[in-house]
Amino acid sequence: MQATITVAGAALIPLLMWLSAAAGSLVLLRRGLNDALGVLTWAVLPGLLWWYLGDPSVLLVLLGTLTLAQVLRASVSWRRVLLASVAVGVVFALVLGSVFADAIQALVDEFQKLLPQVLGPAYSQLSADEQAQLQQLLRPVLTGLMAAFFQTVCLLCLVLGRYWQAQLYNPGGFGREFRALHLSPALGLGLFLAMLLAPNLGLQLGMLTPICSVPLALAGVALLHGLVAIKGAARFWLVGFYVVLLVFGQLVYPLLVLFAVVDSLFDFRGRLVRRQGSTNGEG
């Protein structure tokens, strides 16, 4: 009853949709889909109501988070969760591109007017075809950015739900699990190449650039947490990192993506642990 009231009540307030999604993921992770279905159904109903009123975000975040929670429960693998989040992001992009078609087009029109000012002389050096291609790329990229935002919210809600689960039943377990998150070379390079090459394969695939960056960025955050824990550094460094991320997100976010790609190839945490384990205690 408490879980039902929490997930359904929070879903009634769009600003609290994260609480509904996180609580729903906790129930799903702990009880499984069959046992949790009775609780989660009551959270879906307010989401359907908001979609009917023109706002699909509540239902998208709820269903996206629950989908990722089911993947995590079935596989116990954050790698698979991150890969599944790309599929969730693509679905979000298709839905948002349809529901908010007029709003996205209005943003595209405004950005098209600002492109000459933003790019400066570089824009005038482009040919007419290149300028037209760049303008056509705006719509899928903006749609992908919106989808990537909701994709990120779903992952953060799942992280919160998993943290609650660990605090209740396995204290400290989530920290170890998150710090151990490491992408395989195939997954890291695959996501990075999809970011770079997707727009060249088709303008509509430009939405994959922001969507594929989200798993890499989260893996980059896990890398930093892991390095701080291995080195035994103070948590002050993590607090400072999140402050810098909030203030200078446009600069820090690409660095997280690059760190995750490089770490998928060289496994910095594994190398550091092996190096520390090989010392003889004399320095």
Residue pairs with C-beta under 8 A, 6 or more apart in sequence:
3 23
3 26
3 27
3 39
4 38
4 39
4 42
6 19
6 20
6 23
7 20
7 23
7 24
7 27
7 39
7 40
7 42
7 43
8 20
8 42
8 43
8 45
8 46
9 20
10 16
10 17
10 19
10 20
10 23
10 43
11 17
11 20
11 43
11 44
11 45
11 46
11 47
11 50
11 58
11 62
12 46
14 50
14 55
14 57
14 58
17 57
17 58
17 61
17 62
18 61
18 153
18 156
18 157
18 160
20 43
20 46
20 58
20 62
21 61
21 62
21 64
21 65
21 66
21 153
21 154
21 157
21 158
21 161
22 65
22 157
22 158
22 160
22 161
22 164
23 161
24 36
24 39
24 40
24 43
24 62
24 65
24 66
24 69
24 161
25 65
25 66
25 68
25 69
25 157
25 158
25 160
25 161
25 162
26 161
26 164
26 165
27 36
27 39
27 40
28 36
28 40
28 66
28 69
28 70
28 73
29 69
29 72
29 73
29 161
29 162
29 165
30 36
30 165
30 169
32 73
33 70
33 73
40 66
43 62
44 59
44 62
44 63
46 58
47 58
47 59
47 62
47 63
48 59
50 56
50 57
50 58
50 59
51 58
51 59
54 99
56 95
56 96
56 99
57 150
60 92
60 95
60 96
60 150
61 150
61 153
61 154
61 157
64 88
64 91
64 92
64 150
64 151
64 154
65 154
65 157
65 158
65 161
67 84
67 88
68 81
68 84
68 85
68 88
68 154
68 155
68 158
69 158
69 161
71 80
71 81
71 84
72 78
72 80
72 81
72 158
72 162
75 81
78 177
78 178
78 181
78 222
79 181
79 183
79 184
79 187
81 155
81 158
82 155
82 183
82 187
82 215
82 218
82 219
83 187
83 215
85 151
85 154
85 155
85 214
85 215
86 151
86 191
86 208
86 211
86 212
86 214
86 215
88 151
88 154
89 144
89 147
89 148
89 150
89 151
89 211
89 214
90 147
90 207
90 208
90 211
92 146
92 147
92 150
92 151
93 140
93 143
93 144
93 146
93 147
93 207
93 211
96 104
96 143
96 146
96 147
96 150
97 104
97 143
97 207
100 146
104 139
104 142
104 143
104 146
105 139
107 142
108 135
108 138
108 139
108 142
111 138
111 142
112 135
112 138
115 123
115 134
115 135
116 123
116 124
123 131
126 134
133 203
136 203
137 199
137 203
137 206
140 199
140 203
140 204
140 205
140 206
140 207
141 199
141 206
141 207
141 209
141 210
143 207
144 206
144 207
144 208
144 209
144 210
144 211
145 210
147 207
147 210
147 211
148 210
148 211
148 213
148 214
151 211
151 214
152 214
155 214
155 218
159 178
162 174
162 177
163 174
165 174
166 172
166 173
166 174
166 175
166 177
167 174
175 225
175 229
178 222
178 225
179 222
179 225
179 226
179 229
179 269
180 222
180 226
180 269
181 218
181 219
181 222
181 226
182 219
182 222
182 223
182 263
182 264
182 267
182 269
182 270
183 191
183 215
183 216
183 219
183 260
183 263
183 264
184 264
185 264
185 265
187 264
188 216
188 219
188 260
188 261
188 263
188 264
188 265
189 261
189 264
189 265
191 212
191 213
191 215
191 216
191 261
192 212
192 216
192 257
192 261
194 208
194 209
194 212
195 208
195 209
195 212
195 213
195 216
195 257
196 209
198 205
198 206
198 208
198 209
198 212
199 205
199 206
199 209
213 253
213 257
216 256
216 257
216 260
216 261
217 253
217 256
217 257
217 260
219 260
219 263
219 264
220 255
220 256
220 257
220 258
220 259
220 260
220 263
221 256
223 259
223 260
223 263
223 268
223 269
224 238
224 241
224 259
225 238
226 269
227 268
227 269
227 272
228 235
228 237
228 238
230 269
230 272
230 273
230 276
231 272
244 252
245 252
245 253
263 269
